[in-house]
Amino acid sequence: MSQQEVLLAEVQDAFGLIRVYEVGDYRFLEFGAAVEQSCVFTRDPSWLEYDYTRAMLLGALAHEAPETALFLGLGAGNLTQACLQFLPLEDVEAIELRPDVPRLAMEYLGLDDDPRLTIRIGDALQLLETAETADLIFVDLYTDTGPAAAHLGWNFLQACQQKLNPGGWLVINQWANDDGKPLGAALLRGLFHRHYWECPVKEGNVILLVPADLEQTLDLPGIAERATSLTPRLGYSLDSLIAVLRQAS
């Protein structure tokens, strides 16, 4: 017998509908007409259920010892929670467009009020300039109709890369086209000079790993070692994602 869906919260804001509902041990954040944004395992909110969030965590492991991170788009805070749990972060900033999203995340979706975490409300395109530089920057700006325009914004993506500290990494959750290439592949190749890596995932996204500069390369053995050491704490392996990492072509 399928488990019953229970509506926990519903909010109408200037951008549309936000819902939180529960099915068994899972809670979901939903935008608009049944567009799922985040999934949280209530017994362990740092558990990453979907491959695209696991691939974004894998992207974070490209940095040997990140101390600072910037999240552009918070959602349920699932990835933020995991990074706070499993990475040696000391200072984390998140920029979220919709004021009710972080409130719902803390009230229903297990996001901790961690002293290392600062959440600012507003448009990432406008607030990025005033954000601190970071070792890791995550771009995950989605609405109920798909990725925000920022995911194809040359100036915005360039500004994100420029906000990285030396040795830093920009991790982008990009939609994939029918051919498996990321949305805006031609723009991305031109902007980043083909010097980035892709991790395709089964949800139909491609996670991009973009270094701070052209001298910086992806240390695959280092990523694999760090992923292996984290496996007992994560409760799952990242090996299948490491296996499909590819340099942009």
C-alpha positions, 0 to 999 in steps of 0.5 A: 500500500502506498503511503499517504501524502500529508500536507504540512504547510502551504504559503502563497508569496509574491512568486507563487505557491510553496508547499511542504508535504510528508510521505512516510519518512520523507518531507518535500519542498514543492514550488508551484503546481507539484514541482518538487524542489527538495527531498529530506529524510526526516531521520537524518536531514544531512542525508542526500537522497538524490544523485544531483545533490550527491554530485554537488557534494562531490564537487565540493570535495574538489577542494582539499579543505574548504573553510568558506562556502556560498550557496546561491539558492537554499531550498530545503537546505539539504545540501547546505546541511550536508556540507556543514556536517561533512566538510571543515567549513567555518563560515557559510552564507546562503542567499535565498530569494523567498523569505518563507523558504528558510523559515519552512526549512528550519520549521519542517525540513530539519535545517539547523540554526547553525552558528556558522550559517548566515542566510540573506534574503534577496535576489542572488543576481543583486546580492552576489556583489556584496557576498564574501569570497568563498572557497566553494560557491554553489549555484542552484537557482530553480523556480517552478518553471526550471532554472532561473535566467542566472544559469545562462547569464554570462556576467552572473556566472563570470561574477560567481567565478570571480568570487572564488578564493584562489583554489576555489570551486564553483559548483553549478546544478545545470539542466541537461539537454536531450543530448546529455550536454548541459543547458547553454553548453556553447556559452559555458565553453566560451565563458570558462574556456572549456576548462571545467568538468561535468558530472551527469546524473540520472535526474537529468541534470549535469553538475558543473565543477568550475575552478577559480582559474585556468591553472587549476586542475581537478585532482581525481585521486584526491577526490576519490580518497576524500570520498572514500574516507567520507563513505562511512559517515555518509552512508553511501558511496560516491564512486558511481559519480566519480566514474562518470566525471568528464572534462568539458568537450 
